[in-house]
Amino acid sequence: MNEDQPNKGWRSKLHEIIYGTHTPAGKLFDIILLVLILYSIIIVMLESVPRFDKKYHDFLDISEWVVTLLFTIEYILRIICIKRPLKYVFSFFGVIDLLSTIPKYLSFFIGGSQFMTAFRALRLLRVFRILKLVRFVGESNNLIRALKASRTKIFVFVFFVLIVSVLLGTIMYMIEGPEHGFNSIPHSVYWTIVTLTTVGYGDISPETALGQLIATLIMIIGYGIIAVPTGIVSAEYAASKYGEKEVDDGRSCQNCGAEIVRSDAVYCRKCGERLSED
């Protein structure tokens, strides 16, 4: 039993429903909660559309009050059915729950505060608990390690791109000049970065033949440049996940048949079975 769950009585049953997801009632409770959160966020978004708010203002206001009252009841129940209420109140989800509940009440005193209910989107993080996606934490750790390992290479790459952008921006300023919209070197560097990343806002464009030729080259280079950081991180991610040892093609798990990736592996990465040494 959870250390914060009361030992018996209705509080224990309520705790199991609200804080647990291993029972049908607990899963249903969290799913209903997520639906209410989504509904509330949709209401806030629709309220920000003047034409829609003018036509359905009363309905949206009543809906928001109903959802706010339900969240208030839920917040109170969470405090009641736990042994250490302050632990929940000052936890991440406790603070988010409070911030997503009080804005509607504050709207009596502060105009526009009801739009703070967008904080409810953060409560959707509970979906990770409901769907039991804890197994993906290991994958996220691998990605973080890969990003840390490749940060120096990415920094050097970005610095190189900035140097190229300054050089090409200066060249475009000299070729096109203020008469074609390239009013300054910083403005030209901005155009170079926009073109290099293939965004292409279109607010500035070269008009001379030479300028258009350089712009074409920048666009082509841009496609190659975009792929470089992805390749760096992917290589580090693969090294982080599988290690630098070669794949042992001659071994497989006797229990599940999975291929053994690391030659020094003792246990199967898929089922956890101890591997034979031969």
C-alpha positions as CSV (number, residue, x, y, z in Angstrom):
1,M,0.0,0.0,0.0
2,N,1.2,3.5,-0.7
3,E,2.6,5.3,2.4
4,D,0.4,8.3,1.8
5,Q,-2.8,6.1,1.5
6,P,-5.0,5.8,4.5
7,N,-5.1,2.2,5.9
8,K,-8.8,1.7,5.6
9,G,-12.2,3.3,5.2
10,W,-13.7,5.5,2.5
11,R,-10.6,7.6,2.4
12,S,-8.5,4.6,1.4
13,K,-11.0,3.7,-1.4
14,L,-11.1,7.3,-2.6
15,H,-7.3,7.5,-2.6
16,E,-7.1,4.4,-4.7
17,I,-9.5,5.9,-7.3
18,I,-7.9,9.3,-7.4
19,Y,-4.2,8.5,-7.1
20,G,-4.1,5.0,-8.6
21,T,-4.4,3.8,-12.1
22,H,-4.1,0.1,-11.5
23,T,-7.9,-0.3,-11.0
24,P,-10.7,0.2,-13.6
25,A,-12.2,2.9,-11.4
26,G,-8.8,4.7,-11.2
27,K,-8.3,4.6,-14.9
28,L,-11.8,5.8,-15.6
29,F,-11.4,8.7,-13.2
30,D,-8.2,9.9,-14.8
31,I,-9.7,9.5,-18.3
32,I,-12.7,11.6,-17.3
33,L,-10.3,14.2,-15.8
34,L,-8.4,14.4,-19.0
35,V,-11.6,14.9,-21.0
36,L,-12.6,17.7,-18.7
37,I,-9.2,19.4,-19.0
38,L,-9.4,19.2,-22.8
39,Y,-12.9,20.6,-22.7
40,S,-11.9,23.4,-20.5
41,I,-9.0,24.4,-22.7
42,I,-11.3,24.3,-25.8
43,I,-13.7,26.7,-24.0
44,V,-10.8,29.1,-23.1
45,M,-9.7,29.1,-26.8
46,L,-13.2,29.7,-28.0
47,E,-13.7,32.6,-25.6
48,S,-10.7,34.3,-27.2
49,V,-12.5,34.4,-30.5
50,P,-14.7,37.6,-30.4
51,R,-17.3,36.5,-32.9
52,F,-17.8,33.1,-31.2
53,D,-17.7,34.5,-27.7
54,K,-20.3,37.1,-28.6
55,K,-22.7,34.5,-29.9
56,Y,-22.2,31.8,-27.2
57,H,-20.9,33.8,-24.3
58,D,-23.4,32.6,-21.7
59,F,-22.9,28.9,-22.7
60,L,-19.1,29.2,-22.5
61,D,-19.3,31.0,-19.2
62,I,-21.6,28.4,-17.6
63,S,-19.5,25.6,-19.0
64,E,-16.4,27.2,-17.5
65,W,-18.0,27.5,-14.1
66,V,-19.2,23.9,-14.2
67,V,-15.7,22.7,-15.0
68,T,-14.1,25.0,-12.4
69,L,-16.4,23.6,-9.7
70,L,-15.6,20.0,-10.7
71,F,-11.9,20.8,-10.5
72,T,-12.4,22.5,-7.1
73,I,-14.1,19.4,-5.8
74,E,-11.4,17.2,-7.2
75,Y,-8.7,19.4,-5.6
76,I,-10.4,19.2,-2.2
77,L,-10.8,15.4,-2.5
78,R,-7.2,15.0,-3.3
79,I,-6.3,16.8,-0.1
80,I,-8.8,14.9,2.1
81,C,-7.8,11.4,1.0
82,I,-4.1,11.7,1.6
83,K,-2.2,11.3,4.9
84,R,0.1,14.2,4.2
85,P,-1.9,16.9,2.4
86,L,1.0,19.4,2.3
87,K,3.0,16.9,0.2
88,Y,0.4,17.1,-2.5
89,V,-0.3,20.8,-2.1
90,F,3.3,21.8,-2.7
91,S,4.0,19.1,-5.3
92,F,4.3,19.9,-9.0
93,F,0.8,18.6,-9.8
94,G,-0.6,20.2,-6.7
95,V,0.6,23.6,-7.7
96,I,-0.6,23.1,-11.3
97,D,-4.0,21.9,-10.0
98,L,-4.3,25.0,-7.9
99,L,-3.2,27.4,-10.7
100,S,-5.7,25.8,-13.1
101,T,-8.6,26.2,-10.6
102,I,-8.3,29.7,-9.1
103,P,-8.3,31.8,-12.3
104,K,-12.1,31.7,-12.7
105,Y,-12.6,32.8,-9.2
106,L,-10.0,35.6,-9.7
107,S,-12.0,36.8,-12.7
108,F,-14.3,38.5,-10.2
109,F,-11.5,40.8,-9.2
110,I,-9.1,40.8,-12.1
111,G,-10.3,41.0,-15.7
112,G,-9.0,38.5,-18.2
113,S,-7.6,36.2,-15.5
114,Q,-9.8,33.4,-16.7
115,F,-7.5,32.8,-19.6
116,M,-4.9,31.6,-17.1
117,T,-6.9,28.4,-17.2
118,A,-4.6,27.4,-20.1
119,F,-2.4,26.1,-17.2
120,R,-4.8,23.1,-17.3
121,A,-2.9,21.9,-20.3
122,L,0.0,21.0,-18.0
123,R,-2.3,18.6,-16.2
124,L,-2.4,16.5,-19.4
125,L,1.0,15.3,-18.2
126,R,-1.0,12.7,-16.3
127,V,-1.5,10.9,-19.5
128,F,2.0,9.4,-19.0
129,R,0.9,7.9,-15.8
130,I,-2.4,6.6,-17.2
131,L,-0.9,5.0,-20.3
132,K,2.0,3.7,-18.2
133,L,4.7,5.2,-20.4
134,V,7.4,5.0,-17.7
135,R,9.3,2.6,-20.0
136,F,10.0,5.5,-22.3
137,V,11.9,7.3,-19.5
138,G,15.0,5.2,-20.4
139,E,14.7,6.3,-24.0
140,S,14.5,10.0,-23.0
141,N,17.6,9.5,-20.9
142,N,19.4,8.1,-23.9
143,L,18.4,11.1,-25.9
144,I,19.5,13.5,-23.2
145,R,22.9,11.8,-23.0
146,A,23.2,12.0,-26.8
147,L,22.4,15.7,-26.8
148,K,25.0,16.3,-24.1
149,A,27.6,14.2,-25.9
150,S,27.1,16.1,-29.2
151,R,26.8,19.6,-27.8
152,T,30.4,20.5,-28.7
153,K,30.0,19.3,-32.3
154,I,26.6,21.1,-32.7
155,F,28.1,24.3,-31.2
156,V,31.0,24.2,-33.7
157,F,28.5,23.5,-36.5
158,V,26.2,26.4,-35.5
159,F,29.2,28.7,-35.2
160,F,30.3,27.7,-38.7
161,V,26.8,28.4,-40.0
162,L,26.8,31.9,-38.4
163,I,30.2,32.7,-40.0
164,V,28.9,31.6,-43.4
165,S,25.7,33.6,-42.9
166,V,27.7,36.7,-42.1
167,L,30.0,36.3,-45.2
168,L,27.1,35.6,-47.5
169,G,25.0,38.3,-46.0
170,T,27.8,40.8,-46.6
171,I,28.2,39.7,-50.2
172,M,24.5,40.0,-50.8
173,Y,24.6,43.5,-49.3
174,M,27.4,44.5,-51.7
175,I,25.6,43.0,-54.7
176,E,22.0,44.0,-54.1
177,G,22.3,47.1,-51.9
178,P,19.6,49.2,-50.2
179,E,17.7,49.8,-53.4
180,H,16.7,46.1,-53.5
181,G,15.7,45.9,-49.8
182,F,19.1,44.9,-48.4
183,N,19.3,48.0,-46.2
184,S,22.2,46.9,-44.0
185,I,24.6,44.0,-43.4
186,P,22.5,42.7,-40.4
187,H,19.4,42.9,-42.5
188,S,21.2,40.9,-45.2
189,V,22.4,38.3,-42.7
190,Y,18.8,37.9,-41.5
191,W,17.8,37.2,-45.1
192,T,20.7,34.7,-45.5
193,I,19.6,32.8,-42.4
194,V,16.0,32.7,-43.5
195,T,17.0,31.5,-46.9
196,L,19.6,29.0,-45.6
197,T,17.0,27.4,-43.3
198,T,14.6,27.2,-46.3
199,V,12.0,29.2,-44.4
200,G,11.7,31.9,-47.1
201,Y,9.4,34.6,-45.7
202,G,9.6,36.5,-48.9
203,D,9.9,39.9,-47.3
204,I,13.2,40.4,-49.0
205,S,14.3,38.9,-52.3
206,P,17.3,39.5,-54.7
207,E,16.6,41.1,-58.0
208,T,19.9,41.0,-59.8
209,A,20.9,37.9,-61.7
210,L,24.1,37.4,-59.6
211,G,22.1,37.8,-56.4
212,Q,19.5,35.2,-57.5
213,L,22.3,32.8,-58.4
214,I,23.8,33.1,-54.9
215,A,20.3,32.7,-53.4
216,T,19.9,29.5,-55.3
217,L,23.2,28.2,-54.0
218,I,22.2,29.1,-50.5
219,M,18.9,27.3,-50.8
220,I,20.7,24.1,-52.0
221,I,23.3,24.3,-49.2
222,G,20.5,24.8,-46.7
223,Y,19.1,21.3,-47.4
224,G,22.4,19.8,-46.6
225,I,23.0,21.9,-43.5
226,I,19.7,21.0,-41.9
227,A,20.6,17.3,-42.0
228,V,23.9,17.7,-40.2
229,P,22.7,18.3,-36.6
230,T,20.3,15.4,-37.0
231,G,23.1,13.1,-38.1
232,I,25.3,14.2,-35.2
233,V,22.6,13.5,-32.6
234,S,21.6,10.3,-34.2
235,A,25.1,8.9,-34.2
236,E,25.5,9.8,-30.5
237,Y,22.1,8.4,-29.7
238,A,23.0,5.1,-31.3
239,A,26.3,5.0,-29.4
240,S,24.5,5.8,-26.2
241,K,21.8,3.2,-26.7
242,Y,23.9,0.3,-27.9
243,G,27.4,1.2,-26.9
244,E,30.4,1.1,-29.2
245,K,30.8,-2.6,-29.1
246,E,30.1,-4.6,-32.3
247,V,26.9,-6.6,-32.6
248,D,27.4,-10.3,-31.8
249,D,25.5,-11.9,-34.6
250,G,26.3,-15.4,-33.3
251,R,24.3,-15.0,-30.1
252,S,20.6,-14.8,-29.3
253,C,18.4,-15.2,-26.3
254,Q,17.3,-18.8,-25.6
255,N,14.2,-17.6,-23.9
256,C,12.7,-15.0,-26.4
257,G,15.0,-15.3,-29.4
258,A,16.1,-11.6,-29.3
259,E,19.3,-10.7,-31.0
260,I,22.2,-9.9,-28.6
261,V,23.4,-6.4,-29.4
262,R,26.4,-6.1,-27.0
263,S,29.0,-8.8,-27.0
264,D,29.6,-8.5,-23.3
265,A,25.8,-8.7,-22.4
266,V,25.0,-11.0,-19.5
267,Y,21.2,-10.5,-19.5
268,C,18.7,-10.2,-22.5
269,R,17.8,-6.6,-23.1
270,K,14.2,-7.7,-24.0
271,C,13.1,-10.3,-21.5
272,G,15.8,-10.1,-18.8
273,E,16.8,-13.7,-19.0
274,R,20.4,-14.6,-18.1
275,L,22.3,-15.5,-21.3
276,S,24.3,-18.6,-21.8
277,E,28.0,-18.1,-22.1
278,D,28.5,-20.3,-25.2
